[in-house]
């Protein structure tokens, strides 16, 4: 919790250094899976969600820097010998996205993301601790943000650090997160 509060303070403290900023809320759907060597083990995507807050510091007419704090439910369905089971991990993700926006409102974005594990749900499995406490990722996305403050976006998040924190005969813990996010958001202040 201290990490989340520190991240929020840093986000809010940076507002004084930007020309203008936007404050908003964001939510949507995650379609996630794990990438890596699963040695002929069946796995499928897991549908989850994300919700949280965002800031967007406008640094000129067409460029901005946007830190966010999002609760995100992600993972995969893995056949661990007992059929397909949900391996779900909940994170507080803190992406910082550099965004280039056209005058018409369309944008592309890219940036790093740090995730802090909150909970994990691996019911009916022999694994006690499934995921590491820290997840590092890179993200790219595109979307539309209108002058009214409403926006939509899609983002792909590719894990850079290993998720697994266990020993198993059947599953190699050397795998990473892979998440496709679809979002709707609304911002206040300086939307033009």
Protein Blocks (a to p, Z undefined) as FASTA:
>chain_A
ZZmmmmmmmmmmmmmmpmbdcddddddddddddedjeehpacdddddddddddddddebj
kbccddddddddedddddehnapadddddddddddddddddfkopacdddddddddfbdc
dehiabfblbdfbdcddddddddddfkopacdddddddfbdfblcddfklccbbcddddd
ddddddeehiZZ
